[in-house]
Amino acid sequence: MAFTHILQQTPEWKKALLSDVKNITRKPVISYLQVEKVYQSKEIPLQQFEDELKAGLDYAGISIFCYEHLIESAEKIEILKKYFR
């Protein structure tokens, strides 16, 4: 699981990592999308959330971490709606 916020990485790092996994395994890869901070004090900016969502569209699926946080964030729900309506 490549949670960029927990690991203090960038969406570009995550995309490169998932691309490598996909190329090496030749299997479908699912991207994780972290909604809120975990183990860090800094919030996840809306732009980072959207950038990671867009990058995840290149893979077999996107898993939301964690749904309970998502339902409390109207702004992030609106971002998801732009891509999944």
Gaussian input, Z-matrix of N, CA and C with variables (Angstrom, degrees):
# hf/3-21g

backbone

0 1
 N
 C     1     B1
 C     2     B2     1     A1
 N     3     B3     2     A2     1     D1
 C     4     B4     3     A3     2     D2
 C     5     B5     4     A4     3     D3
 N     6     B6     5     A5     4     D4
 C     7     B7     6     A6     5     D5
 C     8     B8     7     A7     6     D6
 N     9     B9     8     A8     7     D7
 C    10    B10     9     A9     8     D8
 C    11    B11    10    A10     9     D9
 N    12    B12    11    A11    10    D10
 C    13    B13    12    A12    11    D11
 C    14    B14    13    A13    12    D12
 N    15    B15    14    A14    13    D13
 C    16    B16    15    A15    14    D14
 C    17    B17    16    A16    15    D15
 N    18    B18    17    A17    16    D16
 C    19    B19    18    A18    17    D17
 C    20    B20    19    A19    18    D18
 N    21    B21    20    A20    19    D19
 C    22    B22    21    A21    20    D20
 C    23    B23    22    A22    21    D21
 N    24    B24    23    A23    22    D22
 C    25    B25    24    A24    23    D23
 C    26    B26    25    A25    24    D24
 N    27    B27    26    A26    25    D25
 C    28    B28    27    A27    26    D26
 C    29    B29    28    A28    27    D27
 N    30    B30    29    A29    28    D28
 C    31    B31    30    A30    29    D29
 C    32    B32    31    A31    30    D30
 N    33    B33    32    A32    31    D31
 C    34    B34    33    A33    32    D32
 C    35    B35    34    A34    33    D33
 N    36    B36    35    A35    34    D34
 C    37    B37    36    A36    35    D35
 C    38    B38    37    A37    36    D36
 N    39    B39    38    A38    37    D37
 C    40    B40    39    A39    38    D38
 C    41    B41    40    A40    39    D39
 N    42    B42    41    A41    40    D40
 C    43    B43    42    A42    41    D41
 C    44    B44    43    A43    42    D42
 N    45    B45    44    A44    43    D43
 C    46    B46    45    A45    44    D44
 C    47    B47    46    A46    45    D45
 N    48    B48    47    A47    46    D46
 C    49    B49    48    A48    47    D47
 C    50    B50    49    A49    48    D48
 N    51    B51    50    A50    49    D49
 C    52    B52    51    A51    50    D50
 C    53    B53    52    A52    51    D51
 N    54    B54    53    A53    52    D52
 C    55    B55    54    A54    53    D53
 C    56    B56    55    A55    54    D54
 N    57    B57    56    A56    55    D55
 C    58    B58    57    A57    56    D56
 C    59    B59    58    A58    57    D57
 N    60    B60    59    A59    58    D58
 C    61    B61    60    A60    59    D59
 C    62    B62    61    A61    60    D60
 N    63    B63    62    A62    61    D61
 C    64    B64    63    A63    62    D62
 C    65    B65    64    A64    63    D63
 N    66    B66    65    A65    64    D64
 C    67    B67    66    A66    65    D65
 C    68    B68    67    A67    66    D66
 N    69    B69    68    A68    67    D67
 C    70    B70    69    A69    68    D68
 C    71    B71    70    A70    69    D69
 N    72    B72    71    A71    70    D70
 C    73    B73    72    A72    71    D71
 C    74    B74    73    A73    72    D72
 N    75    B75    74    A74    73    D73
 C    76    B76    75    A75    74    D74
 C    77    B77    76    A76    75    D75
 N    78    B78    77    A77    76    D76
 C    79    B79    78    A78    77    D77
 C    80    B80    79    A79    78    D78
 N    81    B81    80    A80    79    D79
 C    82    B82    81    A81    80    D80
 C    83    B83    82    A82    81    D81
 N    84    B84    83    A83    82    D82
 C    85    B85    84    A84    83    D83
 C    86    B86    85    A85    84    D84
 N    87    B87    86    A86    85    D85
 C    88    B88    87    A87    86    D86
 C    89    B89    88    A88    87    D87
 N    90    B90    89    A89    88    D88
 C    91    B91    90    A90    89    D89
 C    92    B92    91    A91    90    D90
 N    93    B93    92    A92    91    D91
 C    94    B94    93    A93    92    D92
 C    95    B95    94    A94    93    D93
 N    96    B96    95    A95    94    D94
 C    97    B97    96    A96    95    D95
 C    98    B98    97    A97    96    D96
 N    99    B99    98    A98    97    D97
 C   100   B100    99    A99    98    D98
 C   101   B101   100   A100    99    D99
 N   102   B102   101   A101   100   D100
 C   103   B103   102   A102   101   D101
 C   104   B104   103   A103   102   D102
 N   105   B105   104   A104   103   D103
 C   106   B106   105   A105   104   D104
 C   107   B107   106   A106   105   D105
 N   108   B108   107   A107   106   D106
 C   109   B109   108   A108   107   D107
 C   110   B110   109   A109   108   D108
 N   111   B111   110   A110   109   D109
 C   112   B112   111   A111   110   D110
 C   113   B113   112   A112   111   D111
 N   114   B114   113   A113   112   D112
 C   115   B115   114   A114   113   D113
 C   116   B116   115   A115   114   D114
 N   117   B117   116   A116   115   D115
 C   118   B118   117   A117   116   D116
 C   119   B119   118   A118   117   D117
 N   120   B120   119   A119   118   D118
 C   121   B121   120   A120   119   D119
 C   122   B122   121   A121   120   D120
 N   123   B123   122   A122   121   D121
 C   124   B124   123   A123   122   D122
 C   125   B125   124   A124   123   D123
 N   126   B126   125   A125   124   D124
 C   127   B127   126   A126   125   D125
 C   128   B128   127   A127   126   D126
 N   129   B129   128   A128   127   D127
 C   130   B130   129   A129   128   D128
 C   131   B131   130   A130   129   D129
 N   132   B132   131   A131   130   D130
 C   133   B133   132   A132   131   D131
 C   134   B134   133   A133   132   D132
 N   135   B135   134   A134   133   D133
 C   136   B136   135   A135   134   D134
 C   137   B137   136   A136   135   D135
 N   138   B138   137   A137   136   D136
 C   139   B139   138   A138   137   D137
 C   140   B140   139   A139   138   D138
 N   141   B141   140   A140   139   D139
 C   142   B142   141   A141   140   D140
 C   143   B143   142   A142   141   D141
 N   144   B144   143   A143   142   D142
 C   145   B145   144   A144   143   D143
 C   146   B146   145   A145   144   D144
 N   147   B147   146   A146   145   D145
 C   148   B148   147   A147   146   D146
 C   149   B149   148   A148   147   D147
 N   150   B150   149   A149   148   D148
 C   151   B151   150   A150   149   D149
 C   152   B152   151   A151   150   D150
 N   153   B153   152   A152   151   D151
 C   154   B154   153   A153   152   D152
 C   155   B155   154   A154   153   D153
 N   156   B156   155   A155   154   D154
 C   157   B157   156   A156   155   D155
 C   158   B158   157   A157   156   D156
 N   159   B159   158   A158   157   D157
 C   160   B160   159   A159   158   D158
 C   161   B161   160   A160   159   D159
 N   162   B162   161   A161   160   D160
 C   163   B163   162   A162   161   D161
 C   164   B164   163   A163   162   D162
 N   165   B165   164   A164   163   D163
 C   166   B166   165   A165   164   D164
 C   167   B167   166   A166   165   D165
 N   168   B168   167   A167   166   D166
 C   169   B169   168   A168   167   D167
 C   170   B170   169   A169   168   D168
 N   171   B171   170   A170   169   D169
 C   172   B172   171   A171   170   D170
 C   173   B173   172   A172   171   D171
 N   174   B174   173   A173   172   D172
 C   175   B175   174   A174   173   D173
 C   176   B176   175   A175   174   D174
 N   177   B177   176   A176   175   D175
 C   178   B178   177   A177   176   D176
 C   179   B179   178   A178   177   D177
 N   180   B180   179   A179   178   D178
 C   181   B181   180   A180   179   D179
 C   182   B182   181   A181   180   D180
 N   183   B183   182   A182   181   D181
 C   184   B184   183   A183   182   D182
 C   185   B185   184   A184   183   D183
 N   186   B186   185   A185   184   D184
 C   187   B187   186   A186   185   D185
 C   188   B188   187   A187   186   D186
 N   189   B189   188   A188   187   D187
 C   190   B190   189   A189   188   D188
 C   191   B191   190   A190   189   D189
 N   192   B192   191   A191   190   D190
 C   193   B193   192   A192   191   D191
 C   194   B194   193   A193   192   D192
 N   195   B195   194   A194   193   D193
 C   196   B196   195   A195   194   D194
 C   197   B197   196   A196   195   D195
 N   198   B198   197   A197   196   D196
 C   199   B199   198   A198   197   D197
 C   200   B200   199   A199   198   D198
 N   201   B201   200   A200   199   D199
 C   202   B202   201   A201   200   D200
 C   203   B203   202   A202   201   D201
 N   204   B204   203   A203   202   D202
 C   205   B205   204   A204   203   D203
 C   206   B206   205   A205   204   D204
 N   207   B207   206   A206   205   D205
 C   208   B208   207   A207   206   D206
 C   209   B209   208   A208   207   D207
 N   210   B210   209   A209   208   D208
 C   211   B211   210   A210   209   D209
 C   212   B212   211   A211   210   D210
 N   213   B213   212   A212   211   D211
 C   214   B214   213   A213   212   D212
 C   215   B215   214   A214   213   D213
 N   216   B216   215   A215   214   D214
 C   217   B217   216   A216   215   D215
 C   218   B218   217   A217   216   D216
 N   219   B219   218   A218   217   D217
 C   220   B220   219   A219   218   D218
 C   221   B221   220   A220   219   D219
 N   222   B222   221   A221   220   D220
 C   223   B223   222   A222   221   D221
 C   224   B224   223   A223   222   D222
 N   225   B225   224   A224   223   D223
 C   226   B226   225   A225   224   D224
 C   227   B227   226   A226   225   D225
 N   228   B228   227   A227   226   D226
 C   229   B229   228   A228   227   D227
 C   230   B230   229   A229   228   D228
 N   231   B231   230   A230   229   D229
 C   232   B232   231   A231   230   D230
 C   233   B233   232   A232   231   D231
 N   234   B234   233   A233   232   D232
 C   235   B235   234   A234   233   D233
 C   236   B236   235   A235   234   D234
 N   237   B237   236   A236   235   D235
 C   238   B238   237   A237   236   D236
 C   239   B239   238   A238   237   D237
 N   240   B240   239   A239   238   D238
 C   241   B241   240   A240   239   D239
 C   242   B242   241   A241   240   D240
 N   243   B243   242   A242   241   D241
 C   244   B244   243   A243   242   D242
 C   245   B245   244   A244   243   D243
 N   246   B246   245   A245   244   D244
 C   247   B247   246   A246   245   D245
 C   248   B248   247   A247   246   D246
 N   249   B249   248   A248   247   D247
 C   250   B250   249   A249   248   D248
 C   251   B251   250   A250   249   D249
 N   252   B252   251   A251   250   D250
 C   253   B253   252   A252   251   D251
 C   254   B254   253   A253   252   D252

   B1=1.4406
   B2=1.5277
   B3=1.2858
   B4=1.4624
   B5=1.5249
   B6=1.3105
   B7=1.4599
   B8=1.5258
   B9=1.3083
   B10=1.4627
   B11=1.5192
   B12=1.3072
   B13=1.4640
   B14=1.5194
   B15=1.3174
   B16=1.4710
   B17=1.5222
   B18=1.3322
   B19=1.4644
   B20=1.5295
   B21=1.3351
   B22=1.4605
   B23=1.5295
   B24=1.3256
   B25=1.4567
   B26=1.5271
   B27=1.3171
   B28=1.4626
   B29=1.5328
   B30=1.3350
   B31=1.4623
   B32=1.5330
   B33=1.3190
   B34=1.4682
   B35=1.5268
   B36=1.3293
   B37=1.4684
   B38=1.5243
   B39=1.3242
   B40=1.4633
   B41=1.5247
   B42=1.3190
   B43=1.4633
   B44=1.5257
   B45=1.3277
   B46=1.4626
   B47=1.5283
   B48=1.3198
   B49=1.4598
   B50=1.5295
   B51=1.3155
   B52=1.4703
   B53=1.5266
   B54=1.3159
   B55=1.4715
   B56=1.5207
   B57=1.3260
   B58=1.4697
   B59=1.5210
   B60=1.3259
   B61=1.4749
   B62=1.5233
   B63=1.3176
   B64=1.4676
   B65=1.5308
   B66=1.3326
   B67=1.4650
   B68=1.5193
   B69=1.3148
   B70=1.4617
   B71=1.5292
   B72=1.3203
   B73=1.4788
   B74=1.5208
   B75=1.3292
   B76=1.4717
   B77=1.5371
   B78=1.3235
   B79=1.4696
   B80=1.5201
   B81=1.3333
   B82=1.4671
   B83=1.5362
   B84=1.3044
   B85=1.4620
   B86=1.5243
   B87=1.3233
   B88=1.4621
   B89=1.5210
   B90=1.3140
   B91=1.4557
   B92=1.5272
   B93=1.3284
   B94=1.4611
   B95=1.5132
   B96=1.3172
   B97=1.4573
   B98=1.5223
   B99=1.3260
   B100=1.4614
   B101=1.5198
   B102=1.3273
   B103=1.4610
   B104=1.5246
   B105=1.3094
   B106=1.4604
   B107=1.5184
   B108=1.3190
   B109=1.4609
   B110=1.5292
   B111=1.3237
   B112=1.4569
   B113=1.5325
   B114=1.2947
   B115=1.4705
   B116=1.5248
   B117=1.3074
   B118=1.4663
   B119=1.5260
   B120=1.3089
   B121=1.4686
   B122=1.5313
   B123=1.3146
   B124=1.4722
   B125=1.5274
   B126=1.3287
   B127=1.4660
   B128=1.5300
   B129=1.3257
   B130=1.4618
   B131=1.5316
   B132=1.3233
   B133=1.4680
   B134=1.5325
   B135=1.3267
   B136=1.4633
   B137=1.5211
   B138=1.3394
   B139=1.4621
   B140=1.5243
   B141=1.3298
   B142=1.4646
   B143=1.5235
   B144=1.3164
   B145=1.4644
   B146=1.5325
   B147=1.3245
   B148=1.4625
   B149=1.5324
   B150=1.3174
   B151=1.4666
   B152=1.5313
   B153=1.3261
   B154=1.4638
   B155=1.5256
   B156=1.3153
   B157=1.4662
   B158=1.5264
   B159=1.3173
   B160=1.4686
   B161=1.5257
   B162=1.3192
   B163=1.4629
   B164=1.5182
   B165=1.3101
   B166=1.4587
   B167=1.5159
   B168=1.3162
   B169=1.4672
   B170=1.5181
   B171=1.3296
   B172=1.4640
   B173=1.5310
   B174=1.3132
   B175=1.4651
   B176=1.5261
   B177=1.3193
   B178=1.4720
   B179=1.5201
   B180=1.2960
   B181=1.4566
   B182=1.5116
   B183=1.3235
   B184=1.4572
   B185=1.5217
   B186=1.3102
   B187=1.4508
   B188=1.5220
   B189=1.3263
   B190=1.4604
   B191=1.5266
   B192=1.3260
   B193=1.4590
   B194=1.5080
   B195=1.1368
   B196=1.4451
   B197=1.5266
   B198=1.3114
   B199=1.4617
   B200=1.5254
   B201=1.3123
   B202=1.4689
   B203=1.5260
   B204=1.3356
   B205=1.4651
   B206=1.5235
   B207=1.3136
   B208=1.4607
   B209=1.5257
   B210=1.3141
   B211=1.4701
   B212=1.5236
   B213=1.3310
   B214=1.4630
   B215=1.5266
   B216=1.3264
   B217=1.4689
   B218=1.5211
   B219=1.3167
   B220=1.4670
   B221=1.5261
   B222=1.3348
   B223=1.4612
   B224=1.5307
   B225=1.3066
   B226=1.4610
   B227=1.5277
   B228=1.3102
   B229=1.4684
   B230=1.5259
   B231=1.3241
   B232=1.4702
   B233=1.5246
   B234=1.3205
   B235=1.4670
   B236=1.5260
   B237=1.3177
   B238=1.4798
   B239=1.5235
   B240=1.3022
   B241=1.4691
   B242=1.5245
   B243=1.3387
   B244=1.4684
   B245=1.5275
   B246=1.3201
   B247=1.4650
   B248=1.5235
   B249=1.3319
   B250=1.4661
   B251=1.5159
   B252=1.2705
   B253=1.4721
   B254=1.4832
   A1=108.24
   A2=115.65
   A3=121.00
   A4=109.78
   A5=115.47
   A6=120.35
   A7=108.42
   A8=117.15
   A9=120.21
   A10=112.42
   A11=117.59
   A12=119.91
   A13=111.15
   A14=117.59
   A15=121.07
   A16=110.01
   A17=117.02
   A18=121.74
   A19=113.01
   A20=116.52
   A21=123.27
   A22=111.76
   A23=114.71
   A24=122.17
   A25=109.53
   A26=116.76
   A27=122.47
   A28=110.21
   A29=117.15
   A30=119.09
   A31=112.60
   A32=117.31
   A33=120.78
   A34=110.91
   A35=116.63
   A36=121.48
   A37=110.18
   A38=115.60
   A39=120.49
   A40=110.92
   A41=116.43
   A42=119.73
   A43=110.62
   A44=117.94
   A45=121.17
   A46=110.78
   A47=117.05
   A48=121.48
   A49=111.35
   A50=116.52
   A51=119.86
   A52=111.63
   A53=117.22
   A54=120.41
   A55=110.65
   A56=116.72
   A57=120.57
   A58=111.20
   A59=116.65
   A60=120.66
   A61=109.86
   A62=116.74
   A63=121.18
   A64=111.55
   A65=116.32
   A66=120.74
   A67=112.44
   A68=117.08
   A69=121.04
   A70=111.64
   A71=116.50
   A72=120.25
   A73=113.38
   A74=116.66
   A75=121.30
   A76=111.27
   A77=115.52
   A78=123.07
   A79=108.94
   A80=116.77
   A81=119.14
   A82=110.69
   A83=115.61
   A84=122.51
   A85=108.43
   A86=115.38
   A87=121.78
   A88=108.40
   A89=116.18
   A90=122.04
   A91=109.35
   A92=116.01
   A93=121.63
   A94=108.88
   A95=116.20
   A96=121.85
   A97=108.00
   A98=116.27
   A99=121.74
   A100=108.95
   A101=116.29
   A102=121.54
   A103=112.55
   A104=117.82
   A105=122.10
   A106=111.00
   A107=115.20
   A108=121.35
   A109=111.47
   A110=115.02
   A111=123.72
   A112=105.19
   A113=117.23
   A114=123.81
   A115=113.52
   A116=118.25
   A117=122.30
   A118=107.92
   A119=117.25
   A120=120.11
   A121=112.00
   A122=116.69
   A123=121.72
   A124=110.82
   A125=115.88
   A126=121.96
   A127=110.66
   A128=116.27
   A129=121.67
   A130=107.09
   A131=117.26
   A132=119.60
   A133=111.34
   A134=115.84
   A135=120.72
   A136=111.55
   A137=117.23
   A138=119.83
   A139=111.33
   A140=117.93
   A141=120.23
   A142=110.51
   A143=116.61
   A144=120.94
   A145=110.03
   A146=116.43
   A147=120.36
   A148=111.59
   A149=117.68
   A150=120.72
   A151=111.19
   A152=116.36
   A153=119.35
   A154=111.22
   A155=116.85
   A156=120.38
   A157=109.83
   A158=117.00
   A159=120.65
   A160=111.12
   A161=116.99
   A162=120.25
   A163=111.05
   A164=117.63
   A165=122.08
   A166=113.86
   A167=117.14
   A168=120.51
   A169=112.45
   A170=117.43
   A171=121.94
   A172=112.92
   A173=117.49
   A174=120.84
   A175=111.04
   A176=115.67
   A177=121.68
   A178=112.84
   A179=117.54
   A180=120.77
   A181=111.19
   A182=114.61
   A183=121.40
   A184=107.64
   A185=115.77
   A186=121.78
   A187=108.32
   A188=116.45
   A189=121.96
   A190=109.36
   A191=116.72
   A192=122.32
   A193=107.98
   A194=121.45
   A195=132.64
   A196=106.99
   A197=116.53
   A198=121.97
   A199=111.95
   A200=117.26
   A201=120.18
   A202=111.61
   A203=116.26
   A204=119.89
   A205=111.06
   A206=116.16
   A207=120.36
   A208=111.62
   A209=117.04
   A210=118.92
   A211=112.30
   A212=117.19
   A213=121.39
   A214=112.42
   A215=118.08
   A216=121.30
   A217=110.72
   A218=115.79
   A219=120.55
   A220=111.88
   A221=117.35
   A222=120.85
   A223=111.00
   A224=116.82
   A225=120.01
   A226=111.06
   A227=117.18
   A228=120.10
   A229=109.70
   A230=117.28
   A231=121.11
   A232=111.00
   A233=117.14
   A234=119.84
   A235=110.05
   A236=117.34
   A237=120.16
   A238=111.62
   A239=117.11
   A240=120.70
   A241=112.02
   A242=117.45
   A243=120.57
   A244=111.08
   A245=117.11
   A246=121.50
   A247=114.29
   A248=116.95
   A249=119.86
   A250=113.49
   A251=119.36
   A252=121.67
   A253=109.58
   D1=124.09
   D2=-176.94
   D3=-107.69
   D4=82.32
   D5=177.41
   D6=-87.42
   D7=106.08
   D8=-174.39
   D9=-62.60
   D10=-39.32
   D11=-176.58
   D12=-68.27
   D13=-46.15
   D14=178.84
   D15=-60.54
   D16=-40.74
   D17=-176.72
   D18=-88.98
   D19=1.60
   D20=-178.92
   D21=54.90
   D22=49.05
   D23=178.94
   D24=-115.93
   D25=-178.20
   D26=-177.87
   D27=-109.21
   D28=161.30
   D29=174.03
   D30=-58.49
   D31=-31.87
   D32=178.54
   D33=-65.40
   D34=-40.68
   D35=176.81
   D36=-60.23
   D37=-45.37
   D38=-179.07
   D39=-63.06
   D40=-43.52
   D41=-179.76
   D42=-62.32
   D43=-42.40
   D44=178.39
   D45=-63.72
   D46=-41.89
   D47=179.40
   D48=-62.88
   D49=-47.93
   D50=-179.19
   D51=-66.74
   D52=-35.52
   D53=176.18
   D54=-63.20
   D55=-42.01
   D56=177.05
   D57=-61.64
   D58=-45.32
   D59=179.66
   D60=-61.03
   D61=-44.36
   D62=179.47
   D63=-61.68
   D64=-43.97
   D65=-179.58
   D66=-67.81
   D67=-38.96
   D68=-178.32
   D69=-72.12
   D70=-45.17
   D71=-174.33
   D72=-86.40
   D73=-24.07
   D74=-174.34
   D75=57.31
   D76=30.71
   D77=179.49
   D78=-120.17
   D79=158.44
   D80=175.65
   D81=-61.34
   D82=141.77
   D83=-179.86
   D84=-120.40
   D85=138.30
   D86=177.77
   D87=-110.38
   D88=135.52
   D89=178.46
   D90=-94.36
   D91=143.77
   D92=173.47
   D93=-97.63
   D94=139.64
   D95=178.32
   D96=-120.06
   D97=108.51
   D98=-179.01
   D99=-82.17
   D100=129.02
   D101=-175.68
   D102=-89.30
   D103=-45.29
   D104=-176.55
   D105=-131.83
   D106=164.46
   D107=-178.58
   D108=-61.58
   D109=142.92
   D110=173.85
   D111=-143.79
   D112=127.61
   D113=-179.92
   D114=65.97
   D115=7.94
   D116=178.60
   D117=-132.48
   D118=155.30
   D119=179.21
   D120=-90.96
   D121=-24.11
   D122=-177.32
   D123=-80.41
   D124=135.51
   D125=177.53
   D126=-69.46
   D127=159.11
   D128=174.34
   D129=-88.04
   D130=116.00
   D131=-179.74
   D132=-64.52
   D133=149.39
   D134=179.27
   D135=-57.25
   D136=-39.17
   D137=-178.98
   D138=-64.95
   D139=-39.29
   D140=177.24
   D141=-65.40
   D142=-41.01
   D143=177.28
   D144=-58.04
   D145=-47.36
   D146=-179.18
   D147=-67.78
   D148=-39.93
   D149=178.44
   D150=-61.41
   D151=-42.15
   D152=178.88
   D153=-69.16
   D154=-36.25
   D155=176.30
   D156=-61.51
   D157=-48.71
   D158=-179.63
   D159=-60.53
   D160=-42.37
   D161=178.67
   D162=-64.13
   D163=-34.92
   D164=-179.73
   D165=-69.32
   D166=-18.51
   D167=179.94
   D168=-65.84
   D169=-16.44
   D170=179.38
   D171=-80.52
   D172=-1.28
   D173=-173.88
   D174=-116.19
   D175=-179.89
   D176=-173.79
   D177=-68.30
   D178=-19.53
   D179=-179.77
   D180=-179.83
   D181=172.69
   D182=178.18
   D183=-131.52
   D184=127.64
   D185=175.96
   D186=-103.15
   D187=128.51
   D188=-178.85
   D189=-87.31
   D190=128.70
   D191=177.14
   D192=-123.02
   D193=106.81
   D194=6.05
   D195=-125.60
   D196=142.36
   D197=-174.12
   D198=-57.35
   D199=-37.90
   D200=-179.83
   D201=-59.11
   D202=-35.03
   D203=176.57
   D204=-72.79
   D205=-36.32
   D206=-178.04
   D207=-62.29
   D208=-44.47
   D209=-176.32
   D210=-66.42
   D211=-12.33
   D212=177.32
   D213=-95.61
   D214=1.28
   D215=-176.05
   D216=-123.02
   D217=93.06
   D218=-179.74
   D219=-60.41
   D220=-35.39
   D221=-178.61
   D222=-65.09
   D223=-41.91
   D224=-178.72
   D225=-74.55
   D226=-31.64
   D227=173.59
   D228=-62.27
   D229=-41.95
   D230=178.97
   D231=-63.34
   D232=-38.24
   D233=176.54
   D234=-62.39
   D235=-45.01
   D236=178.16
   D237=-60.41
   D238=-40.15
   D239=-179.23
   D240=-61.24
   D241=-31.71
   D242=179.36
   D243=-61.67
   D244=-28.96
   D245=-174.85
   D246=-105.63
   D247=-16.70
   D248=-174.17
   D249=-126.38
   D250=31.81
   D251=176.48
   D252=-92.79

